[in-house]
Amino acid sequence: MRGPSAHLEEIIVTLSVPAYAAFSPTEPLRPTVVERREPGPKDIVIDIAWAGICHSDIHTVRNQWGPASFPVVPGHEIAGVVTQVGSEVEKFKVGDHAGVGCMVGSCGECPNCKAGDEQYCSGSGMIGTYNAVGKDGLPTYGGYSDLIVVDEGFALKVPDNLPLDQVAPLLCAGITTYSPLRHWNAGPGTRVGVVGLGGLGHMAVKLADAMGAEVTVLSQSLRKQEDGLKLGADHYYATSDKATFKQLARSFDLILNTVSDGVDIAGLLELLDIDGTLVQLGLPEHPLNIGPSPLIMGRRRWAGSLIGGIAETQEMLDFCGEKGIGSEVERIESGQINEAYDRVVKSDVRYRFVIDGNTFKA
């Protein structure tokens, strides 16, 4: 049940909101109630319709990227309906479809923020949608909850023609793949390889295809070949077949690696043509070490990319609205989150779980 409460250290009016949280790296997630700030003049309140499950959620709550600040309410793929707007809000009105991605704040003053790259904030750093501390001093809690209060500057307008369940994963998986495709100018005449056909990979295929690139999926096996071709891939190869690396040598201008571990980085670099770029999107638990030869011998680049800034994320959503692109989703209720986590680890989802926000309500 929602209701006002106050912190003793300083008077901050808050809302009590039902949610699902992790309380330790070894316990299942369970229902709880968290405190969100009362909306201010520039805030909007979003009734969460759908929240996507990203592998980042699992890495975080299981302390695989370092100690988390428990309790953690994960979820940075959020789509819903605006139910309240502050007195100074300009972008949104009640009833609008809106989304929240991986960040809910940044310093706003550093060169990167001013350039629209808030995700690379060099001031106070970007404020994550969960497992962080907001400018109000309260912990940030993510989308596994009934509602979210967010500054309008970090909320996205969702095209009306896109179903909200298919939109939620766009706020992470979509922008994580769209940003490097745009940055490295994917389009007609560009040969793009996508390593892995999972939550990120299937969006990379859809987006690169919509941009007009020639798209090849590089997957461990041919098990998902039919899916990959339906999603927009022109070609599909198995990386477990050693002949693939010989056959496709110097075949790509750009490769997006969506896989965290178990990938032959040096082998992927050899698939790039001269001046080609391999972009690392998956974040492994352990360092990846390669020798410099594959880079030097083809004037190749091994780069990394995070998400996009707010403006670019809005651009991505507008592009998806224009092209009718959504994520491929499997819908679940909040009580199925722990089972879904186990299935994500086993790569047993095609291609993103989304949680029905109505099932968080008290």
HELIX and SHEET records of a PDB file:
HELIX    1   1 HIS A   55  VAL A   61  1                                   7    
HELIX    2   2 PRO A  111  LYS A  114  1                                   4    
HELIX    3   3 GLU A  118  TYR A  120  5                                   3    
HELIX    4   4 GLU A  152  PHE A  154  5                                   3    
HELIX    5   5 LEU A  164  VAL A  167  1                                   4    
HELIX    6   6 ALA A  168  LEU A  171  5                                   4    
HELIX    7   7 ALA A  173  HIS A  183  1                                  11    
HELIX    8   8 GLY A  199  ALA A  210  1                                  12    
HELIX    9   9 GLN A  225  LEU A  231  1                                   7    
HELIX   10  10 LYS A  242  GLN A  247  1                                   6    
HELIX   11  11 ILE A  265  LEU A  269  1                                   5    
HELIX   12  12 SER A  293  ILE A  296  1                                   4    
HELIX   13  13 ILE A  310  LYS A  323  1                                  14    
HELIX   14  14 SER A  334  GLN A  336  5                                   3    
HELIX   15  15 ILE A  337  VAL A  345  1                                   9    
HELIX   16  16 GLY A  357  PHE A  360  5                                   4    
SHEET    1   A 3 PRO A   4  SER A   5  0                                        
SHEET    2   A 3 THR A  14  ALA A  21 -1                                        
SHEET    3   A 3 ARG A  30  ARG A  37 -1                                        
SHEET    1   B 5 LEU A 147  ASP A 151  0                                        
SHEET    2   B 5 ASP A  43  GLY A  52 -1                                        
SHEET    3   B 5 ILE A  78  VAL A  85 -1                                        
SHEET    4   B 5 HIS A  97  VAL A 100 -1                                        
SHEET    5   B 5 LEU A 156  LYS A 157 -1                                        
SHEET    1   C 4 LEU A 147  ASP A 151  0                                        
SHEET    2   C 4 ASP A  43  GLY A  52 -1                                        
SHEET    3   C 4 ARG A 352  ASP A 356 -1                                        
SHEET    4   C 4 VAL A 329  ILE A 332  1                                        
SHEET    1   D 2 MET A 103  GLY A 105  0                                        
SHEET    2   D 2 ILE A 127  GLY A 128 -1                                        
SHEET    1   E 6 HIS A 235  ALA A 238  0                                        
SHEET    2   E 6 GLU A 214  SER A 219  1                                        
SHEET    3   E 6 ARG A 191  VAL A 195  1                                        
SHEET    4   E 6 PHE A 252  ASN A 257  1                                        
SHEET    5   E 6 LEU A 272  GLN A 280  1                                        
SHEET    6   E 6 ARG A 301  GLY A 304  1                                        
END                                                                             
